[in-house]
Amino acid sequence: MLFTGLCLIFPCTAQGDIYRYIDADGVMYFTNTPTTQGYTLFLKEKGKNSVQARIRRFKAGPDLYDNIILKAAGAFGVDHALIKAVIHAESSFNPNAVSGKGARGLMQIMPRNDASLNISNPFDPFQNIMGGTRYLKRMLIRYNEKLALALAAYNAGPSTVDKYKAIPPYEETQTYIQRVMALYSRYKNG
C-alpha cells in the first residue's frame, strides 16, 4: 500500500510537513523536502503521531469508495468509471481535500452548491459522492451528454462554458479534461 512506503521513507513518528505531487498519469509522489515545482502541501505536521493518525484516516485508493460510487451511478445514471475518474482527478480519493478556491471533499464541491446538492457535510464520502454525481449529471444534461463540455463545466463552471460556447481557453480546464478522460478510459477498461 502507498502509505506503507511513505512510512518507510518518512518514519511515522518524524516531524515535518509532507508534500505531494501527482504526475500526468495520476501517480502520487510524496516528500518532506520538495525540490521541484508542482508539489503541494499534503499534510501539515501537528504532533508526534499525526502522520500515523492521518494514514489510518486516509487509506484512500481507487476501490475504497466503490460501493458509494455504484450507488451514485445507479441513482443518477452516470457511468461508475466516470465518477471514479472525476474523484481521482479532483481529490486523489482524499475525503478531506480542500482546494485553494474552497472546493471540498472527494468530488471538490464548492460551498455555494452544497444546499442544491443536498450536502450538509462535504467531507462525508457518501454525501459528497452523491452530490458530486448529481452535479455531474446536471452538467451532462445541460450539455447534451457532450462529456468534454460537461467536464469543462464541472471544472470551470457552466457560466464559463456558456460564455465561450465551447471548452474555455484555460490551460487548467483543458488539462483537467484530458486527465479525467485518461482516467475514465483506465477505469472503464481496467
C-alpha positions in Angstrom: 0.0 0.0 0.0 1.1 3.5 -0.8 1.3 4.7 2.8 3.4 1.7 3.9 6.1 3.0 1.6 5.5 6.5 2.9 6.2 5.4 6.5 9.4 3.6 5.3 10.6 6.8 3.7 9.4 9.2 6.4 9.1 7.4 9.8 5.6 7.9 11.1 6.9 9.5 14.3 9.1 12.1 12.5 8.2 15.7 12.5 7.7 17.7 9.3 5.3 18.7 6.6 4.6 16.2 3.8 4.2 17.4 0.2 2.6 15.6 -2.7 3.0 15.7 -6.5 0.7 14.0 -8.9 2.1 13.4 -12.4 0.2 13.3 -15.6 -0.5 9.5 -15.2 -2.1 10.1 -11.8 1.0 8.6 -9.9 1.5 10.3 -6.5 4.9 11.2 -5.1 5.5 12.3 -1.5 8.4 14.2 0.1 9.2 16.3 3.1 11.6 18.4 1.0 10.1 19.4 -2.3 12.9 20.3 -4.8 10.8 21.0 -7.8 7.7 23.0 -8.6 4.4 21.1 -8.7 4.5 19.8 -5.1 1.6 20.9 -2.9 1.3 20.7 0.9 -0.4 17.4 1.6 -0.1 17.1 5.4 0.8 19.8 7.9 2.6 18.1 10.8 0.8 18.9 14.1 2.2 16.5 16.6 4.1 13.3 17.3 1.6 10.9 15.9 -0.2 13.0 13.4 1.2 11.3 10.3 0.3 7.9 11.7 -3.2 9.1 12.5 -3.7 10.6 9.1 -2.6 7.3 7.5 -5.3 5.5 9.5 -7.9 8.0 8.5 -6.9 8.3 4.8 -6.4 4.8 3.4 -7.5 6.1 0.0 -7.4 4.3 -3.2 -9.4 3.6 -6.3 -11.5 0.9 -4.7 -12.2 2.4 -1.3 -15.5 4.1 -2.3 -16.7 1.6 -4.9 -20.0 0.9 -3.0 -20.9 4.5 -2.8 -19.8 5.2 -6.4 -22.0 2.3 -7.6 -25.0 3.7 -5.7 -24.5 7.1 -7.2 -24.1 5.7 -10.6 -27.4 3.8 -10.3 -29.2 6.8 -8.8 -28.2 9.3 -11.4 -27.4 7.2 -14.5 -23.7 8.2 -14.7 -21.1 5.6 -15.5 -19.3 4.5 -12.3 -15.9 4.7 -14.2 -16.6 8.3 -14.9 -17.4 9.1 -11.3 -14.3 7.3 -10.2 -12.2 9.3 -12.7 -13.6 12.6 -11.5 -12.9 11.7 -7.9 -9.4 10.7 -8.8 -8.7 13.9 -10.7 -10.4 16.1 -8.1 -9.1 14.8 -4.8 -7.0 11.7 -5.4 -9.6 9.9 -3.2 -8.9 12.2 -0.2 -12.2 12.8 1.5 -10.7 15.7 3.5 -9.3 17.6 0.4 -9.8 21.3 0.2 -8.8 23.3 -2.8 -7.2 26.7 -2.8 -10.6 28.0 -4.1 -12.5 26.4 -1.3 -13.9 23.3 -3.0 -14.2 20.4 -0.6 -14.3 16.7 -0.3 -13.8 13.8 -2.7 -15.5 15.5 -5.7 -14.4 19.0 -4.7 -17.8 20.6 -4.3 -17.9 24.4 -3.8 -19.7 25.5 -0.7 -22.3 27.6 -2.7 -23.5 24.3 -4.3 -24.0 22.4 -1.1 -27.6 23.2 -0.5 -28.8 22.4 -4.0 -26.9 19.1 -3.9 -28.3 18.0 -0.5 -24.9 18.2 1.1 -24.7 19.1 4.8 -21.3 17.7 5.4 -19.0 17.9 2.3 -16.4 15.7 4.0 -18.8 12.8 4.3 -17.9 10.5 1.4 -21.5 9.4 0.8 -22.9 12.9 0.7 -20.0 14.2 -1.4 -20.1 11.5 -4.0 -23.9 11.6 -4.3 -23.9 15.4 -4.5 -21.0 15.5 -6.9 -22.6 12.9 -9.1 -25.9 14.8 -9.1 -24.0 17.9 -10.2 -22.1 16.0 -12.9 -25.4 14.6 -14.2 -26.8 18.1 -14.4 -23.8 19.2 -16.5 -24.2 16.1 -18.8 -27.9 17.0 -19.3 -27.1 20.7 -19.8 -24.5 20.0 -22.5 -26.5 17.2 -24.2 -24.2 14.4 -23.0 -21.1 16.0 -24.5 -18.7 14.8 -22.0 -15.9 17.3 -22.6 -18.2 20.2 -22.2 -19.8 18.7 -19.1 -16.3 18.2 -17.6 -15.3 21.7 -18.5 -18.4 23.0 -16.7 -17.6 20.8 -13.7 -14.2 22.3 -13.5 -14.6 25.9 -14.6 -18.3 26.4 -14.1 -21.2 26.3 -16.5 -21.3 30.1 -16.9 -17.8 30.0 -18.3 -18.6 27.2 -20.8 -21.7 29.1 -21.8 -19.7 32.3 -22.2 -17.3 30.6 -24.7 -19.9 28.2 -26.1 -17.0 25.7 -26.0 -14.3 24.4 -23.7 -12.8 27.5 -22.1 -9.3 28.5 -23.3 -7.9 27.8 -19.8 -4.9 25.5 -19.5 -6.1 24.2 -16.2 -9.5 23.2 -17.6 -8.1 21.7 -20.8 -5.6 19.7 -18.7 -8.4 18.6 -16.3 -10.5 17.3 -19.2 -7.6 15.3 -20.6 -6.7 13.9 -17.2 -10.3 12.8 -16.5 -10.7 11.3 -19.9 -7.5 9.3 -19.5 -8.5 8.1 -16.0 -12.0 7.3 -17.3 -10.6 5.1 -20.0 -8.3 3.4 -17.5 -11.2 2.7 -15.0 -13.6 1.7 -17.8 -11.1 -0.8 -19.4 -9.2 -1.8 -16.3 
